[in-house]
């Protein structure tokens, strides 16, 4: 995974504050400058797996269908878009 930007989503409130809950990735693309994808673990009883999360996020980068993004992921996703604009010039 060369030139892949990865940013993890952490739990921002509640008893499990700071625990990893998701991941947002950005990868370079020839047609557009970059593609972004995300993965999120919703249930509090489920644990987040980094490798599986990155695979799901990369799959969503190249998927033609768009899933509804959770509200906890949106600020991290917007930060990743700004970061990818600077990185993939």
C-alpha positions in Angstrom: 0.0 0.0 0.0 2.2 2.8 -1.3 1.0 6.4 -1.2 -2.1 5.6 0.8 -3.2 8.1 3.4 -4.9 6.5 6.5 -6.7 8.3 9.3 -8.4 6.4 12.1 -11.8 7.5 13.6 -11.9 7.4 17.4 -14.8 7.3 19.8 -15.4 10.9 20.8 -17.8 10.5 23.7 -19.0 7.9 26.2 -17.3 5.4 28.4 -15.1 4.1 25.6 -13.7 7.5 24.6 -10.5 7.3 22.5 -11.2 3.7 21.3 -10.8 3.1 17.5 -14.1 2.9 15.7 -13.3 3.4 12.0 -10.9 4.4 9.3 -10.8 6.8 6.4 -8.4 6.2 3.5 -7.3 8.2 0.4 -5.5 6.6 -2.6 -4.2 8.2 -5.8 -6.1 7.7 -9.0 -5.4 8.6 -12.7 -8.8 9.8 -13.7 -9.3 11.9 -10.7 -6.5 13.1 -8.4 -7.5 10.8 -5.6 -10.3 8.5 -4.2 -11.5 8.4 -0.6 -13.2 5.6 1.3 -14.3 4.8 4.8 -15.2 2.0 7.2 -16.9 2.3 10.6 -17.8 -0.2 13.4 -21.2 0.8 14.7 -22.0 -1.5 17.6 -20.4 -0.9 20.9 -20.0 -4.6 21.5 -18.1 -5.2 18.3 -14.4 -4.5 18.2 -12.7 -2.7 15.3 -10.1 -4.6 13.3 -7.6 -2.4 11.5 -6.8 -4.7 8.6 -10.5 -5.5 7.9 -11.4 -1.8 8.2 -8.7 -0.8 5.7 -9.8 -3.5 3.2 -13.5 -2.3 3.5 -12.4 1.4 3.1 -10.3 0.6 0.0 -13.2 -1.4 -1.5 -15.5 1.6 -1.0 -12.9 3.8 -2.9 -13.5 1.8 -6.0 -17.1 0.9 -5.6 -19.6 2.6 -7.9 -22.3 2.6 -5.2 -22.2 4.9 -2.2 -23.2 3.9 1.3 -24.7 6.4 3.8 -21.8 7.8 5.9 -22.3 7.9 9.7 -22.1 11.3 11.4 -19.1 10.3 13.4 -17.1 9.7 10.2 -18.0 13.0 8.4 -15.5 15.4 10.1 -12.7 12.9 9.7 -13.7 12.4 6.0 -13.7 16.1 5.3 -10.3 16.4 7.0 -9.0 13.6 4.8 -10.3 15.3 1.6 -8.4 18.5 2.6 -5.3 16.4 3.4 -5.5 14.5 0.1 -5.8 17.8 -1.9 -2.4 18.9 -0.5 -0.8 15.5 -0.7 -1.8 14.4 -4.2 -1.0 17.6 -6.2 
